[in-house]
Amino acid sequence: MQDKRRSKRRASKPKVCRFCETGGVNYIDFKDGEALSKFQTERGKILPRRITGTCLNHQKMLGVAIKRARIISLVL
């Protein structure tokens, strides 16, 4: 009976920050709308760290860059 209640969880691979992996990016450019759109949903919401795998510092920079790009209408 206990076997039926167990969930089938997959072992997920560890997520690595894309920006740290490519040589430690110091600034995320808000003018690159194509790259920023990869970190958004179809509705324009910013994806969380647990999904994208970005580190805390780069997630903060990413949020600021997406918000700036929204203001000048580069991304939705």
TATAMO-V956855 format. One record per residue. N is the residue number from 1. RES is the residue in one letter. SS is DSSP state (alpha for helix, beta for strand, coil for the rest). PHI is phi in whole degrees, -180 to 180 (999 if undefined). Layout:
((N RES SS PHI) (N RES SS PHI))
//
This chain:
((1 M coil 999) (2 Q alpha -70) (3 D alpha -65) (4 K alpha -69) (5 R alpha -82) (6 R coil -67) (7 S coil -87) (8 K coil -95) (9 R coil -93) (10 R coil -90) (11 A coil -78) (12 S coil -88) (13 K coil -77) (14 P coil -66) (15 K coil -88) (16 V coil -118) (17 C coil -64) (18 R alpha -64) (19 F alpha -75) (20 C alpha -69) (21 E alpha -66) (22 T coil -93) (23 G coil 99) (24 G coil 69) (25 V coil -71) (26 N coil -92) (27 Y coil -148) (28 I coil -101) (29 D coil -77) (30 F coil -77) (31 K coil -83) (32 D coil -94) (33 G alpha -65) (34 E alpha -65) (35 A alpha -71) (36 L alpha -69) (37 S alpha -68) (38 K alpha -70) (39 F alpha -103) (40 Q beta -129) (41 T coil -81) (42 E coil -65) (43 R coil -87) (44 G coil 97) (45 K coil -83) (46 I beta -76) (47 L coil -73) (48 P coil -75) (49 R alpha -60) (50 R alpha -65) (51 I alpha -92) (52 T alpha -79) (53 G coil 86) (54 T coil -76) (55 C coil -78) (56 L alpha -62) (57 N alpha -64) (58 H alpha -73) (59 Q alpha -67) (60 K alpha -64) (61 M alpha -63) (62 L alpha -64) (63 G alpha -62) (64 V alpha -65) (65 A alpha -65) (66 I alpha -66) (67 K alpha -66) (68 R alpha -67) (69 A alpha -67) (70 R alpha -65) (71 I alpha -62) (72 I coil -96) (73 S coil 62) (74 L coil -87) (75 V coil -130) (76 L coil -83))
//
